[in-house]
């Protein structure tokens, strides 16, 4: 099993296209988790206000927040690809 994982890691490292794909998938998964956590925090914070627009803003930020996190993670991983 360990030899199989080493062989798979060597394949990923030797192929820039595959390494890019792996980085994008990992960045997407991390972004989904972080965006969900941040959205829950924002919703919890805005729930206690009288304004309705901040609730709408917290809901609307979920998509762009995920995209920003993916781009930041991909940019941070570029030197190792």
Phi, psi and omega in degrees: 000316180294323177295323178296318178294322177295318179295320178294320178294320177296322178294317180295317182291325184282342181249111180298324180293318179291322177296320178296318179297317179296317179297318179296318180294315179295318178297320178296317180294318178296320180296320179297317180293312181295320179295322179295318179295313180295323178295319178298320178295315179297317180296320178296322179289320184278347180295332187269009178258164179278334184288141178270335184293330179288331173294317178295321179294320178296321178290322183286340183280352185299311182294306179298328178295318177298317180297319179295319180295319177298314180296320179293317179295320179293318179295323179290330182272350183304319180299336182264001179271000000 
